[in-house]
């Protein structure tokens, strides 16, 4: 399972969306209507799943932003 597929699964579970609604270009706030609490929970789940630390949701507008951040942190380990 790729980083994107796992993150997609976490987002789908958290927001109650369908897989096809969550793509790399999907915007959290505009397309998924995620609020700050939703994003906090998604980031928490991702930190637990991948054993990474995400300091802020600033600059994380799309699913791709989040996938790239996690991949960068995993590459540094």
Buried (B, 14 or more C-beta within 10 A) or exposed (E): EEBBEBBBBBBBEBBEBEEEBBEBEBBBBEBBEBEEEBBEBBBEBBBEBBEBEBEEBEEBBBBBBBBBBBBEBEEEE
